[in-house]
Amino acid sequence: MNIQVLYFAKLREQLGISAETLDLPEGAAMVAILLDLLRARGGIWATALSAGGNFRIAVNQELADMTTPLTDGDEVAIFPPVTGG
């Protein structure tokens, strides 16, 4: 299953990447599993995307949570919370 992952703002700077296409293994069809796979890269990936980290997830431009399912062709955005004023 192929998905497009987009990284925004501070996360893009920390990770040194703005987007990538991932071929997820069989059974990795949920946001929580995607994050586990990214954290498993170690280093800054584990730190920036830590379980207590300050970031949001959107799947196909809809806010998502850890249990949101993923399907082939999905776009997953990972970004810091946005504040306004």
N, CA, C and O atoms as CSV, one atom per row, in Angstrom:
chain,resi,resn,atom,element,x,y,z
A,1,MET,N,N,0.847,-1.167,0.000
A,1,MET,CA,C,0.000,0.000,0.000
A,1,MET,C,C,0.898,1.237,0.000
A,1,MET,O,O,1.744,1.387,0.881
A,2,ASN,N,N,0.723,2.104,-0.963
A,2,ASN,CA,C,1.496,3.334,-1.070
A,2,ASN,C,C,0.713,4.514,-0.526
A,2,ASN,O,O,-0.465,4.688,-0.839
A,3,ILE,N,N,1.375,5.324,0.292
A,3,ILE,CA,C,0.786,6.564,0.781
A,3,ILE,C,C,1.794,7.686,0.596
A,3,ILE,O,O,2.999,7.447,0.511
A,4,GLN,N,N,1.299,8.886,0.535
A,4,GLN,CA,C,2.134,10.082,0.457
A,4,GLN,C,C,2.131,10.719,1.841
A,4,GLN,O,O,1.066,10.965,2.407
A,5,VAL,N,N,3.322,10.990,2.396
A,5,VAL,CA,C,3.424,11.627,3.704
A,5,VAL,C,C,4.035,13.012,3.507
A,5,VAL,O,O,5.086,13.158,2.882
A,6,LEU,N,N,3.363,14.021,4.047
A,6,LEU,CA,C,3.810,15.404,3.956
A,6,LEU,C,C,4.187,15.899,5.346
A,6,LEU,O,O,3.474,15.638,6.315
A,7,TYR,N,N,5.297,16.608,5.444
A,7,TYR,CA,C,5.775,17.154,6.713
A,7,TYR,C,C,5.782,18.672,6.597
A,7,TYR,O,O,6.249,19.218,5.598
A,8,PHE,N,N,5.264,19.359,7.619
A,8,PHE,CA,C,5.118,20.804,7.552
A,8,PHE,C,C,5.844,21.519,8.695
A,8,PHE,O,O,6.082,20.955,9.763
A,9,ALA,N,N,6.183,22.775,8.430
A,9,ALA,CA,C,6.720,23.730,9.392
A,9,ALA,C,C,7.937,23.170,10.134
A,9,ALA,O,O,8.885,22.700,9.505
A,10,LYS,N,N,7.912,23.219,11.460
A,10,LYS,CA,C,9.047,22.802,12.281
A,10,LYS,C,C,9.433,21.349,12.021
A,10,LYS,O,O,10.618,21.016,12.015
A,11,LEU,N,N,8.452,20.488,11.810
A,11,LEU,CA,C,8.760,19.079,11.536
A,11,LEU,C,C,9.546,18.932,10.236
A,11,LEU,O,O,10.489,18.143,10.165
A,12,ARG,N,N,9.169,19.674,9.231
A,12,ARG,CA,C,9.891,19.635,7.951
A,12,ARG,C,C,11.350,20.050,8.163
A,12,ARG,O,O,12.263,19.444,7.602
A,13,GLU,N,N,11.558,21.080,8.972
A,13,GLU,CA,C,12.914,21.550,9.248
A,13,GLU,C,C,13.706,20.518,10.046
A,13,GLU,O,O,14.864,20.247,9.727
A,14,GLN,N,N,13.095,19.942,11.079
A,14,GLN,CA,C,13.781,18.965,11.922
A,14,GLN,C,C,14.148,17.709,11.137
A,14,GLN,O,O,15.259,17.193,11.262
A,15,LEU,N,N,13.214,17.226,10.332
A,15,LEU,CA,C,13.404,15.963,9.627
A,15,LEU,C,C,14.185,16.124,8.323
A,15,LEU,O,O,14.721,15.154,7.787
A,16,GLY,N,N,14.243,17.344,7.826
A,16,GLY,CA,C,14.981,17.599,6.594
A,16,GLY,C,C,14.306,17.056,5.351
A,16,GLY,O,O,14.965,16.759,4.354
A,17,ILE,N,N,12.988,16.927,5.412
A,17,ILE,CA,C,12.234,16.388,4.282
A,17,ILE,C,C,10.837,17.005,4.294
A,17,ILE,O,O,10.253,17.205,5.359
A,18,SER,N,N,10.309,17.302,3.123
A,18,SER,CA,C,8.961,17.886,3.063
A,18,SER,C,C,7.906,16.861,2.662
A,18,SER,O,O,6.732,17.017,2.998
A,19,ALA,N,N,8.312,15.814,1.947
A,19,ALA,CA,C,7.343,14.805,1.506
A,19,ALA,C,C,8.078,13.528,1.109
A,19,ALA,O,O,9.248,13.553,0.727
A,20,GLU,N,N,7.366,12.427,1.210
A,20,GLU,CA,C,7.893,11.149,0.739
A,20,GLU,C,C,6.729,10.209,0.455
A,20,GLU,O,O,5.644,10.338,1.023
A,21,THR,N,N,6.984,9.275,-0.427
A,21,THR,CA,C,6.028,8.212,-0.697
A,21,THR,C,C,6.520,6.962,0.008
A,21,THR,O,O,7.674,6.562,-0.148
A,22,LEU,N,N,5.636,6.347,0.786
A,22,LEU,CA,C,5.995,5.142,1.524
A,22,LEU,C,C,5.178,3.964,1.045
A,22,LEU,O,O,3.984,4.087,0.773
A,23,ASP,N,N,5.826,2.836,0.945
A,23,ASP,CA,C,5.161,1.576,0.648
A,23,ASP,C,C,5.028,0.845,1.977
A,23,ASP,O,O,5.979,0.220,2.446
A,24,LEU,N,N,3.858,0.924,2.578
A,24,LEU,CA,C,3.653,0.338,3.906
A,24,LEU,C,C,3.510,-1.175,3.820
A,24,LEU,O,O,2.932,-1.707,2.873
A,25,PRO,N,N,4.046,-1.856,4.825
A,25,PRO,CA,C,3.928,-3.320,4.842
A,25,PRO,C,C,2.488,-3.763,5.094
A,25,PRO,O,O,1.665,-2.997,5.596
A,26,GLU,N,N,2.209,-4.983,4.743
A,26,GLU,CA,C,0.891,-5.579,4.983
A,26,GLU,C,C,0.521,-5.405,6.452
A,26,GLU,O,O,1.336,-5.670,7.336
A,27,GLY,N,N,-0.687,-4.968,6.708
A,27,GLY,CA,C,-1.174,-4.817,8.072
A,27,GLY,C,C,-0.895,-3.462,8.698
A,27,GLY,O,O,-1.321,-3.218,9.827
A,28,ALA,N,N,-0.196,-2.576,8.009
A,28,ALA,CA,C,0.120,-1.253,8.549
A,28,ALA,C,C,-0.900,-0.236,8.053
A,28,ALA,O,O,-0.549,0.749,7.403
A,29,ALA,N,N,-2.148,-0.485,8.365
A,29,ALA,CA,C,-3.222,0.317,7.796
A,29,ALA,C,C,-3.880,1.239,8.815
A,29,ALA,O,O,-5.101,1.396,8.823
A,30,MET,N,N,-3.056,1.856,9.686
A,30,MET,CA,C,-3.596,2.752,10.689
A,30,MET,C,C,-2.534,3.811,11.017
A,30,MET,O,O,-1.337,3.529,10.965
A,31,VAL,N,N,-2.974,5.016,11.349
A,31,VAL,CA,C,-2.056,6.113,11.640
A,31,VAL,C,C,-1.038,5.727,12.709
A,31,VAL,O,O,0.147,6.021,12.551
A,32,ALA,N,N,-1.462,5.083,13.783
A,32,ALA,CA,C,-0.544,4.708,14.862
A,32,ALA,C,C,0.589,3.821,14.353
A,32,ALA,O,O,1.731,3.969,14.787
A,33,ILE,N,N,0.291,2.921,13.456
A,33,ILE,CA,C,1.320,2.021,12.925
A,33,ILE,C,C,2.283,2.794,12.023
A,33,ILE,O,O,3.490,2.555,12.055
A,34,LEU,N,N,1.759,3.710,11.229
A,34,LEU,CA,C,2.622,4.560,10.400
A,34,LEU,C,C,3.605,5.317,11.289
A,34,LEU,O,O,4.802,5.347,11.003
A,35,LEU,N,N,3.108,5.926,12.361
A,35,LEU,CA,C,3.990,6.669,13.250
A,35,LEU,C,C,5.037,5.761,13.895
A,35,LEU,O,O,6.194,6.156,14.041
A,36,ASP,N,N,4.643,4.562,14.276
A,36,ASP,CA,C,5.617,3.603,14.831
A,36,ASP,C,C,6.719,3.304,13.822
A,36,ASP,O,O,7.893,3.234,14.186
A,37,LEU,N,N,6.348,3.127,12.563
A,37,LEU,CA,C,7.332,2.847,11.513
A,37,LEU,C,C,8.285,4.025,11.324
A,37,LEU,O,O,9.487,3.831,11.146
A,38,LEU,N,N,7.750,5.246,11.363
A,38,LEU,CA,C,8.596,6.430,11.207
A,38,LEU,C,C,9.521,6.591,12.410
A,38,LEU,O,O,10.700,6.904,12.241
A,39,ARG,N,N,9.009,6.383,13.619
A,39,ARG,CA,C,9.834,6.485,14.832
A,39,ARG,C,C,10.954,5.444,14.839
A,39,ARG,O,O,12.035,5.687,15.375
A,40,ALA,N,N,10.686,4.300,14.245
A,40,ALA,CA,C,11.676,3.215,14.219
A,40,ALA,C,C,12.925,3.601,13.421
A,40,ALA,O,O,13.941,2.910,13.504
A,41,ARG,N,N,12.869,4.669,12.667
A,41,ARG,CA,C,14.051,5.160,11.953
A,41,ARG,C,C,15.106,5.663,12.942
A,41,ARG,O,O,16.285,5.781,12.606
A,42,GLY,N,N,14.666,5.954,14.153
A,42,GLY,CA,C,15.569,6.396,15.212
A,42,GLY,C,C,15.921,7.867,15.116
A,42,GLY,O,O,15.364,8.601,14.298
A,43,GLY,N,N,16.846,8.288,15.954
A,43,GLY,CA,C,17.352,9.655,15.946
A,43,GLY,C,C,16.265,10.703,16.018
A,43,GLY,O,O,15.349,10.615,16.837
A,44,ILE,N,N,16.375,11.690,15.157
A,44,ILE,CA,C,15.444,12.813,15.151
A,44,ILE,C,C,14.015,12.351,14.856
A,44,ILE,O,O,13.057,12.971,15.317
A,45,TRP,N,N,13.867,11.269,14.093
A,45,TRP,CA,C,12.529,10.749,13.795
A,45,TRP,C,C,11.831,10.318,15.081
A,45,TRP,O,O,10.659,10.632,15.288
A,46,ALA,N,N,12.540,9.605,15.937
A,46,ALA,CA,C,11.959,9.141,17.204
A,46,ALA,C,C,11.644,10.320,18.116
A,46,ALA,O,O,10.631,10.317,18.816
A,47,THR,N,N,12.508,11.322,18.106
A,47,THR,CA,C,12.304,12.486,18.969
A,47,THR,C,C,11.165,13.370,18.463
A,47,THR,O,O,10.248,13.692,19.218
A,48,ALA,N,N,11.217,13.756,17.207
A,48,ALA,CA,C,10.228,14.690,16.652
A,48,ALA,C,C,8.820,14.105,16.629
A,48,ALA,O,O,7.838,14.834,16.769
A,49,LEU,N,N,8.725,12.790,16.454
A,49,LEU,CA,C,7.407,12.153,16.347
A,49,LEU,C,C,7.083,11.313,17.593
A,49,LEU,O,O,6.299,10.366,17.524
A,50,SER,N,N,7.695,11.670,18.726
A,50,SER,CA,C,7.471,10.912,19.951
A,50,SER,C,C,5.994,10.899,20.323
A,50,SER,O,O,5.239,11.801,19.961
A,51,ALA,N,N,5.601,9.866,21.047
A,51,ALA,CA,C,4.194,9.681,21.412
A,51,ALA,C,C,3.618,10.902,22.118
A,51,ALA,O,O,2.432,11.191,21.955
A,52,GLY,N,N,4.404,11.616,22.884
A,52,GLY,CA,C,3.926,12.809,23.576
A,52,GLY,C,C,4.209,14.081,22.799
A,52,GLY,O,O,4.043,15.185,23.320
A,53,GLY,N,N,4.639,13.928,21.553
A,53,GLY,CA,C,5.024,15.069,20.725
A,53,GLY,C,C,3.862,16.008,20.428
A,53,GLY,O,O,2.691,15.645,20.529
A,54,ASN,N,N,4.228,17.213,20.063
A,54,ASN,CA,C,3.247,18.254,19.795
A,54,ASN,C,C,3.045,18.387,18.287
A,54,ASN,O,O,3.612,19.271,17.645
A,55,PHE,N,N,2.229,17.496,17.738
A,55,PHE,CA,C,1.933,17.537,16.304
A,55,PHE,C,C,0.530,16.997,16.056
A,55,PHE,O,O,-0.059,16.329,16.906
A,56,ARG,N,N,0.022,17.295,14.896
A,56,ARG,CA,C,-1.295,16.814,14.458
A,56,ARG,C,C,-1.114,15.981,13.198
A,56,ARG,O,O,-0.089,16.039,12.519
A,57,ILE,N,N,-2.157,15.200,12.913
A,57,ILE,CA,C,-2.162,14.348,11.718
A,57,ILE,C,C,-3.446,14.618,10.949
A,57,ILE,O,O,-4.515,14.771,11.540
A,58,ALA,N,N,-3.334,14.675,9.643
A,58,ALA,CA,C,-4.517,14.735,8.778
A,58,ALA,C,C,-4.364,13.662,7.709
A,58,ALA,O,O,-3.275,13.446,7.178
A,59,VAL,N,N,-5.459,13.000,7.405
A,59,VAL,CA,C,-5.487,12.012,6.332
A,59,VAL,C,C,-6.456,12.536,5.288
A,59,VAL,O,O,-7.640,12.737,5.562
A,60,ASN,N,N,-5.942,12.753,4.097
A,60,ASN,CA,C,-6.741,13.308,2.998
A,60,ASN,C,C,-7.426,14.611,3.418
A,60,ASN,O,O,-8.602,14.839,3.132
A,61,GLN,N,N,-6.652,15.458,4.107
A,61,GLN,CA,C,-7.043,16.795,4.524
A,61,GLN,C,C,-8.154,16.820,5.576
A,61,GLN,O,O,-8.836,17.832,5.739
A,62,GLU,N,N,-8.333,15.703,6.289
A,62,GLU,CA,C,-9.273,15.636,7.410
A,62,GLU,C,C,-8.476,15.281,8.663
A,62,GLU,O,O,-7.687,14.337,8.650
A,63,LEU,N,N,-8.683,16.044,9.758
A,63,LEU,CA,C,-7.964,15.722,10.992
A,63,LEU,C,C,-8.185,14.266,11.361
A,63,LEU,O,O,-9.286,13.734,11.222
A,64,ALA,N,N,-7.132,13.637,11.830
A,64,ALA,CA,C,-7.169,12.203,12.120
A,64,ALA,C,C,-6.642,11.956,13.527
A,64,ALA,O,O,-6.041,12.833,14.148
A,65,ASP,N,N,-6.883,10.741,14.014
A,65,ASP,CA,C,-6.302,10.326,15.287
A,65,ASP,C,C,-5.543,9.020,15.059
A,65,ASP,O,O,-5.424,8.545,13.929
A,66,MET,N,N,-5.044,8.461,16.125
A,66,MET,CA,C,-4.195,7.267,16.009
A,66,MET,C,C,-4.932,6.064,15.430
A,66,MET,O,O,-4.296,5.165,14.880
A,67,THR,N,N,-6.240,6.029,15.540
A,67,THR,CA,C,-6.999,4.874,15.052
A,67,THR,C,C,-7.534,5.063,13.637
A,67,THR,O,O,-8.213,4.180,13.113
A,68,THR,N,N,-7.241,6.196,13.015
A,68,THR,CA,C,-7.727,6.456,11.662
A,68,THR,C,C,-7.103,5.447,10.694
A,68,THR,O,O,-5.883,5.286,10.659
A,69,PRO,N,N,-7.942,4.772,9.911
A,69,PRO,CA,C,-7.410,3.791,8.951
A,69,PRO,C,C,-6.724,4.469,7.765
A,69,PRO,O,O,-7.040,5.604,7.407
A,70,LEU,N,N,-5.791,3.755,7.175
A,70,LEU,CA,C,-5.102,4.210,5.971
A,70,LEU,C,C,-5.395,3.253,4.831
A,70,LEU,O,O,-5.470,2.040,5.028
A,71,THR,N,N,-5.560,3.805,3.636
A,71,THR,CA,C,-5.776,2.987,2.456
A,71,THR,C,C,-4.825,3.439,1.353
A,71,THR,O,O,-4.264,4.534,1.407
A,72,ASP,N,N,-4.659,2.596,0.374
A,72,ASP,CA,C,-3.761,2.879,-0.734
A,72,ASP,C,C,-4.090,4.236,-1.359
A,72,ASP,O,O,-5.250,4.528,-1.650
A,73,GLY,N,N,-3.063,5.057,-1.561
A,73,GLY,CA,C,-3.234,6.348,-2.205
A,73,GLY,C,C,-3.528,7.494,-1.252
A,73,GLY,O,O,-3.651,8.638,-1.688
A,74,ASP,N,N,-3.643,7.210,0.043
A,74,ASP,CA,C,-3.938,8.273,0.999
A,74,ASP,C,C,-2.789,9.272,1.078
A,74,ASP,O,O,-1.629,8.948,0.823
A,75,GLU,N,N,-3.158,10.507,1.444
A,75,GLU,CA,C,-2.196,11.560,1.734
A,75,GLU,C,C,-2.254,11.816,3.232
A,75,GLU,O,O,-3.310,12.141,3.773
A,76,VAL,N,N,-1.115,11.669,3.899
A,76,VAL,CA,C,-1.034,11.884,5.342
A,76,VAL,C,C,-0.163,13.107,5.577
A,76,VAL,O,O,0.983,13.157,5.129
A,77,ALA,N,N,-0.707,14.087,6.278
A,77,ALA,CA,C,0.046,15.293,6.621
A,77,ALA,C,C,0.345,15.270,8.113
A,77,ALA,O,O,-0.523,14.961,8.929
A,78,ILE,N,N,1.587,15.601,8.458
A,78,ILE,CA,C,2.002,15.690,9.849
A,78,ILE,C,C,2.499,17.120,10.053
A,78,ILE,O,O,3.387,17.589,9.340
A,79,PHE,N,N,1.910,17.810,11.043
A,79,PHE,CA,C,2.186,19.235,11.207
A,79,PHE,C,C,2.007,19.658,12.666
A,79,PHE,O,O,1.273,19.015,13.416
A,80,PRO,N,N,2.680,20.739,13.065
A,80,PRO,CA,C,2.479,21.235,14.414
A,80,PRO,C,C,1.103,21.882,14.542
A,80,PRO,O,O,0.513,22.293,13.543
A,81,PRO,N,N,0.593,21.974,15.771
A,81,PRO,CA,C,-0.709,22.627,15.949
A,81,PRO,C,C,-0.617,24.081,15.491
A,81,PRO,O,O,0.427,24.720,15.629
A,82,VAL,N,N,-1.684,24.581,14.962
A,82,VAL,CA,C,-1.721,25.946,14.449
A,82,VAL,C,C,-2.457,26.805,15.454
A,82,VAL,O,O,-3.519,26.434,15.956
A,83,THR,N,N,-1.874,27.964,15.740
A,83,THR,CA,C,-2.540,28.913,16.605
A,83,THR,C,C,-2.799,30.177,15.813
A,83,THR,O,O,-2.074,30.493,14.870
A,84,GLY,N,N,-3.801,30.871,16.189
A,84,GLY,CA,C,-4.150,32.110,15.492
A,84,GLY,C,C,-4.361,33.228,16.496
A,84,GLY,O,O,-4.301,33.027,17.709
A,85,GLY,N,N,-4.603,34.379,15.969
A,85,GLY,CA,C,-4.812,35.451,16.919
A,85,GLY,C,C,-4.977,36.721,16.290
A,85,GLY,O,O,-5.163,37.728,16.972
